[in-house]
Amino acid sequence: MDKIGVVTVTFNSEEVIEEFLKSLLAQTYENFSLYVIDNASKDRTLNKLEEWDDCRITVIKNTANLGVAGANNQGIQLALEEGCDSILLINNDTVFEKTLLSKLLEVIKQNNCSIATPKMMYHLSPDTIWYAGGFFNKRNGYIAHHRGINEKDLEQYNSLEKVEYAPTCCTLIKKEVFADIGVMDEKYFVYADDTDFFYRIWRDGRHTMLYVPWIKFYHKVGSLTKSKRGNPESKYGDFYIQYTTRNNIYYLKKQKTIYAYFYIIYYYIKINISFWLTGRWPRNIKTFLLLHKSFWQGLFY
């Protein structure tokens, strides 16, 4: 029986960790180890973890915040060293059905693919889609997008199918992928590290990822990063703007493709012109300056 290494990164996760653990430890597939990588939480996350007496739980206590990418890499490496056949990268601000592991693993085995990821719904709006497959588009510099985001789930994306991108909010990955592609780029810290990782997989071409629509999975979007994206209609916060802008520009620069270079130029124009017209972000000078600062950080990162 294959062993699954479940890797999750905690950072001030006391409000969500218990519900996550209840979902995970109730799994019908029991051959897994949970690696909790704590990024120097200042709240009661570690105290809550100590209340759970299960030999499958390993907690790594970092003395500094290494970011999502760096902490995920810690967990991936430890899981591989301890003989795990596949790695589930998963957020702990999630709740899910008790057959999550068994269904994802079954899809990988029956379809001879390397990666499986479920449909993901908003926890605050459980009939609204957050992720129903993801793809790269050269017209926007291969920045990945979530199919179906903010749409009501009318079973319009209910087919098992090949996809190109998935958020590491919940993705089961065979160990061979890491051997061939490597791990996360830790310069991202948070946001776009998963885009970069799956872009490298997609361009490499040796591994296939399947989207699995028949799993019940709910994400408390934005609850850990405080990005103010806790529901489909909320505005973006400064933290989200800073890191997504910086990381998207870094990601585009790193590609070294003509489409990426064109999109960098477009991104800069959008900051300077569209910002004042579309109202996508709050129209104030503080946000405008933050966008500029983050853009140049990404370009010279």
N, C-alpha and C positions, 0 to 999 in steps of 0.2 A: 504493500500500500504506500503510495507516494506521501512524502512528508511535505507539508506546506509551512513556510515561514511567513508569519503575518507580521508586517512591519508598520508601526504607527508612530507618529511624532507628536509628543505632547508639549504644549507651552501654555501654561495657565489654563488648563483644560478641566478644572474641577467641576464646572457646570455640565459637562457633557460626558465625562469619562465613564461614569457608572452605567449609563444607558447603553453606551457602546460595549462595555464589557459584558453586560447581560446578553446582548445580541450575539456576541462572539462566543462566549462560553456555553451558549445553548445550541451551538451548531451540531447537526447530526453527524457531520464528518469530524472526527475527533483527533485525527493524526496531524496535529499542527502545534507549532510553538509560536507564542506571541512575544515579539520583541518591542518593548515600549522604550523609545528613545526620548528622554525628557530634556528639553532645551532650557534648563535652569529656570523652571517654573517658580514664581514667587508666591503662588497661592497654595491651596491645599491639595494640589494634584497628586503629589507623592504620598501624602497621608491617605488619600482615598485608595491609591493603588495598593498600599500596604494592607488594606482591609480584605483584599482578595487572596485567599489561600489556594493557589492552583499551581502545580509544578510546571505547567506549560508557560507560565508568565516569567519573562526575564525583563528587568528594568535597568536601563543604562542611564545614569544620572550625570549629565553634562554640567560642568561648572559655568559654562557660557552658552549663549544662544548661537548655535552653529547654522541656523537656518534650516529650512525644510529639506533642501537638497543634501546638505552635509549630514544631517541626522538620518535621512533615508539611506544614504550610503553606508553609514555605520550599521544600520539594521540589516541591510542587504548583505554586507560582508560577513557579519556574524552568522546570519542564517545559512549562507553558503558554506562557511567553515564548519557548521554543525550538521551538514549533510542534507539540507532541504533540497527537494527536487524542483520546487517552484516557490516564488515569492509573491505574496499578496501585499501590495502597497495600498494602504487604506487610511482615510481620515478617521479620527475618533469623534468627530462631530457628526456621526452617522448612526442610523439604526437600520436593521435589515432582518430579513426572514432567516429562519434557522437552517435552511438548505442552501444558503449562499455559497459556501465552500464546495459542497458536493456538486451543485449545478455548474459552477464555473469550471471545475476540474473535469466534469463529464464532457462539457463542450470541447475542451482542449483535446481530450483523449479520443472522442468520437470523430472529430473533424481534423485531426492531425495538424492543429495549429499551435502557435507558441504563446498566444496572449488571448485572454477573454475578459470582457468588461460588461457590466450590466447597464440597463436603463437606470437613470438616476432622477429622482423626483425631489422637488422642494419639500422639506419637512414641514414648513409653515403652510404650504399649499400642496397637499399630497396628490392632487389631480393635475398639477402643473409640472411640465417637463423641465428639468435642468440640463440633462444630457441624454440624447438618443442617437449616439454615434457622432464621430468627428472626422473632419477631412481637412486637407491642406489645399489652398488655392493660390496658384502662382500670381494671380492678379493682385493679391494683397500681401505679396512677399512671403507666401507660405505660412502666414500666421494662422494657426488652427482655429476652427470655430466649432461650437456645439450645435449640432443639428437639433431643431425642435425647441430650442431654449425659449422658455416663457409661453409655449403653446399648451393648451389644454390637451390632455392625453385622451385621444379618441381612437387609440390603437392604430394610428396612422404609421407608426414605426415599430410594428410588431413582428418583423421578420428577422431571423438570424442572418447576419450578413457581414461581409468583410468591411472593416473600417480602417482608417489611417491613424487616427489620434484618439486618445482617451485621457481624461484627467487622472492623476494618480490618487484621486479620491477613492477609487476602488478598481484595481486592475491586477489580475492574476497573470504572472509572467514566469515562463519556464526558465530554469537556470542557464540554459544554453544561450539565451538572449544576452545576458550580461557577459558571458564569455566572448560573444561575437561583437557586441556593441560597446561594452563598458557600462559605467554607471552614470549618475547624474552629474552635470556640470555645477559645481558648488558655487560658482560666481553669481548664480542667479539669486541665492539666498531663499527667496520665496517668489512664486509666480513665474511662469514660462519655463521652469526647469523641466516640467513634463512635456511641454511643446517641443523643446530642444531634443529631449530623449527620444520621443516618438518620431520626430522628423528624421533623426539619424537612423532609426530602425526602418522607416519607410524608404529612405534613399538607399539603404543597404540592400533591401529587397529579399533577404533570406527568410524573414519571419512574417507570419500572417497573424492579424488580430481580428477576432470576431466579436461583434456586438450581440449581447444576449438580452432580449426584451422581456423574458418571462420571470424575472427575479424582482421581488419587492425590496426596494432600496431607497432610503430617504436621507437627504443631506441637509444639515442645518447651515446653509450657505452663509459664509461671512462671520459665523459665531466665534471663531478662534482668531481671525486676523483683525476683527473689528472694522471690516471694510465697508460696513453699512450696506451689505448686499443680502441681508437676511430675508428679503422677499423680492419677487420679480420686479417690483416697481420702485424700489428704493434707489436713492442717489449714491454715487460713489464717494468714498471718503478719501482724505489726503493720503493715507497709507497706501490704499489701492492705486491711486493715481500715480504716486511716486514710483512704486516698484513695477507696476505694469508698463509705465512709459519707459523707464530706464531699461528694463529687461527686454521689452519688445525691440528697442533700438539695438541693444547688444545682440539679440538673436538675429536680427536682420543683417547686421554687420558681419556676424560670424559665418553666415551662409555663403557670402561672396558670390551671389547670383545677381544678374542684371535686374531681375524683378525685385529683389530685396533693395537694391540701391535706389531704384525708382520709388519704392514705397517709403524709404527713409526721407526722400525729398518731399513726398506727399504728406508724410507725418508732420514735417516741419511747417509746411504751408497750412495744414489744418490747425496747428497750434496758434499760428499767427493771424489767421483769417477766420476759419470756421468756428473757432472758439467763441468769438463774439456774436456769431450769427445763429448757431444751432442750439445753444443753451444746453448742450449735453452735460457740461460741468457747470457748477455755479459761476456766474459771471462776476468775478472779483479779481483784483490784481494779485492777491495772494496765490490763488490757484493758477493764474496765468504764469507767475514767476516760478511756481513749483513745477509746472509742465516744462518750462524752458530748462530749468536746472536739471531735471530728470532726463530730458532729451540729450543734453550734452554729456551727462554722466554716462549714459549708455553708449554714446558714440566713441568715447575715449576710454571705456572700461577695459 
